[in-house]
Amino acid sequence: MNTATKEILNKFDRLSAERKRFILGLPDDEDFAGAVYYVSAEGDDENDGKSPESAWRTLAKVSSFDFSAKDTVRFRRGDVFRGFVKTAPYVRYCAYGEGEKPRFYGWNKDLADPALWEIYDKDNCIWKLCEDILDCGTLVFNDGAAHSRKLIPSYRDGRFVCRYDESKEFVISREMTRDLDIFCKYDNTLTEKPSKGEDFPIPALDWNSLGELYLRCDAGNPGSVFSSIEALTRRHMFFNSSNPGVSIDNLCLKYIGTHAISAGRGTAGLHVSGCEIGWVGGAIQHYSGTDPNYPEGRRGSVTRYGNGVEIYGSCDDYIVKNCYIYQIYDAGITHQITTNGAPFTLSNVKYLGNLIENCVYSIEYFLDQNKGEDGSLIDGCEIADNILRLSGFGWGQQRHNVHTPAHVKGWSYRNTARNFSIHNNVFDRAAYRMIHTVALDAASCPEMFENTYIQKLGMPLGQYGSNRDGEPPNLVFDENAEESIKSRFGDKNAEVYIITD
């Protein structure tokens, strides 16, 4: 086992910086099979979109157009596009021009405008946004220089109550105790049915649920204090549904409250390459009344979510390569499904050459065969040549289940799999497990080889193996870490570096 000296750590820092420069500098592929359409910030939706000079302007135009298979949509580099895209089958979305990758931001506007804010509580420096907004995962200030802590009360009998004490009413002025705290109040519409396990309705959350946003800003009007304020609102950036044959290349997707790229059951041929994906997630997925498990234990009834690239359900030919992914509330990349008794196959999945930093899970997968059916399978999964850094150190750690992060997170489900390998990756420091790859049968665990592990002495190493007779041990990154990696993980040619100071 090697000691991770300052020189060694600097070496991996340089390796990561080189990978980032490579990804951000990737050229555009000019090989197009079908019609090509152009979109720019100076375009007009009344144009035909067939040249840079007659480009469209909005994502709404792109989402509503009737494309043919093998068409391409190109967005001008250096421009910012706001909103979301509904993809079309067998269509490619990519860039053109010079400069930075075209940027896609989730909310309709930058909130760094003093006219958008009014004082709500002068004594406690709490401001209210003057416009209604979708639920926010967080606010990001000055392109990542700072971000908010989101306060999430429970809801009971027609009022918001404190999650740590449901008998105590949630009072904004009392609970927003830290600079840049936010609270999203969205109880204008309630569900028609009672909440799960309760006898009262709860706030209704959907893609159109607007509400009030409160922000504590000790330095004054936030629109004057900051040069940019981006809201991670409750919408997907590229919503693919189950469309086949979609490619997304060389785009920058940032500041979105759910998933940057979301695909559903039965998706085939989703290819994502050369993209920058950052500051994603944190919006509320499910809001089901009170949260008896706060702050630790099971998930509880208030669930936040958000992944960089996700397929939920069966998939085939799913590739994410050469992407720079960072600051994701949940997983940088994932394929997953809870089967509920139905058969699902997740096949030919490849995550190659990515740089993933400061996510809760760098890469997540699971096949939760929760009703014990035998027909589901992960068939052919390769996780290779990725640099995975600092899982559990990003902003997503404002979650309540703080001990779950890992670089590769498979959870402890049945996870039936074959032809599954994890090789030639760099696992560079993790706040909790580095690896969590468990399955009912040991043969379903991935083949591990030629990976590099860098971790601080005494921190967790992780879990690997069968859970048929109970959970495999959660190993510690200690003086025996190299032997554990080789004997438990089967990673015979691993490089292992231990940080001792």
Secondary structure by P-SEA (a helix, b strand, c coil): cccccaaaaaaaaaaaaaaaaaaaacccccccccbbbbbcccccccccccccccccccaaaaaaccccccbbbbbbccccccccccccccbbbbcccccccbbbbcccccccccccccccccccbbbbcccccccccccccccccbbbbbbbbbbcccbbbbcccccccccccccccccbbbbbbcccccccccccccccccccccccbbbbbbbbbccccccccccbbbbbccccccccccccbbbbcbbbbcccccccbbbccccccccccbbbbcccccccccccccccccccccccccccccccbbbcccccbbbbcbbbbccccccccccccccccbbbbbccccccbbbbccccccbbbbbccccccccccccbbbbcbbbbcccccccccccccccccccccccccccccccbbbcccccccccccccccccccccccccccbbbbbbccccccccccccccccccccccccaaaaaaaacccccbbbbbbbcc
